[in-house]
Amino acid sequence: MKYLELKALESKPYFTSQDVAEILGIKHASAAVLSTRYVKKELFIRLKKDLYVIKDRWQRNSHSEYFQIANILQVPSYISLLTALSFYEVTTQVQRGFFESVCVKRTARYEIDGILFNYYKLNKELYFDFIKQGDFYRHKRESPSGCSIFMVFWEIQF
């Protein structure tokens, strides 16, 4: 029954247990427990601590919604590398279920229900050339070749 009330959350690319508490009119602690139970029942997908998405919506996400999620999984980060090249149609390689970002914290990989999010750590001095487009941050169009140079350098280093 409560799940039907929570279908209103499908309009959001992600939500927190606080959003669940507000919709159901319950305490935050109860909403956190309910969210955990719904993850176990595979009604919700847990993106990271206290960040969820309704499973029915996950496969219907647009690229821009996945970009928003990529930006929130590791903060700060922005869409770059092959994902940016694909976004600008500079590459002929088509990406499906794979998003690359650069960040300043740590190199990381998240696989969430068949979608892969890769983050590559950059020195703070190299973390630039990005803009906000709508609800996500991405590499600037003027410098997608910088993405290519970084990818070549990354391959040489590792």
N, C-alpha and C positions, 0 to 999 in steps of 0.2 A: 504494500500500500504506500509506504513512504517513498519507494522508488519512483512511483508515478509522479509524485510531487517534485522529485528531484530531476525529472526530465527537463525542467526549465533550464537546468544547467547546461544542456546540450548547445545552447546558443554561445557558450563561452569556449574558447580553445583549451582552457584549463581552469581549475577552481581549487579552493582550499576548504578545509573542514569548517572554517568560519562562515563561508558561503552556505554550506549545508546547514549549519546552525541557524542562520538567518531565515532560510527558506522554511525549515521545519519548526522554527520557534523553540529550539531546545538549547541547552547549554553547550558551550564549545567542547567541553570534555566528552559529552555524550556524542556529539557530532564526529569527533575524532575516532571514537570507538566504532560508530556506525560506518564511517568511511573505511576503516580497516576491515570490517566484516564484509563490506561490499567488494573490496579488493579480493578477499578470499573467495567470494562467490562469483568472481569474474564479471561483476557489473561495472566496477570502476577499474581503471588502470592507474597505478601509482607511478608518477613521473619521478618524484623525489620526495623528501620529507614534507608532508602536509601539502602536496600538490598533486592533483588528480585530474583525470579526464574520464568522461563516460565512455565505456567500451564501444557502444553502438556508434559513437561519433568518430572514434579514432581513425578508422579506415576511410572515412569520408572527408578528412581534413584536406584543405587546399595546401599548396606549397607555402603560401604566406603564413598559414596557421602553424605549419611545422617549423617555419623560420622563427615565429614568435616563441614556440616551445624551445627551440634550440637556444635562443637568447636567454631564456629564463632558467634552463637547466644548469648553466654555468654563467655566473655574472661576475665581471663583465665579459662579454664575448660578442663577436659579430660574424655574420655569414661571410665566408671567404673561400679561397682555394677553388677546387673544382666545382663546388656548388655555386659560387659567384660566377665563374666562367660559364656554367650552364645557364644561370639566370640571365646573363647578358647575351646568350646565344653565340658565344665566342668559340665554344667547343662543339664537336659533333657527338661527343659521348653523352648519352642520356642517363641521368641518374634516377634510379627508382629506389625509394626507401633508404636513402643514404644522404646525410647532410654533414658538411664540414664547416667548422668555425675556427677562428683563432681567439685566443684568450691570453690573459696575463698570469693566471693562477697555476694551472697544472695541465699537462696533457692527460686527456681522459677519453673514455669510450663508454657510451651508454647504449644498450640495446633494449628497446622498449617495444614489446609486442610486434616484432618483425621490422621495426624501423631503427636504423643505426645513426647515432649522433657522435661524430668524432670532433674532438677539440685538440688543437695543437697550441702549445705554449709558445708565446713570443716574448722577447725582452720588451720592457715597457717602452724603450726608445723606438721600437719597430711597430708598436701598437698605435696605428694612426690610419688615415685614409679611409674612414668609414663615415656613413651618414645614416640618419634615421629615415626610413621610408614606411609610412603608416605606423604599424605597431612593432616593427623589428628593425634591427641594425644590420647593415650590409656594407660590403666593400664598395668604395666609390666606382662608378662606371669608368671614370677617366683613367683608372690604373689597374685594369684586370690583368695586365701583363705582370704586375707585381705579384699576383697570385701564382702565375706560372713560374716566376723566378724562385719564389719561396718553395714551391713544390719540388723543383729540381734540387735546390739546396737541401731540403729535408731528406730527399732520397740519397744524396751524397753522404750526409751526416749519419744516417741510420741505415 
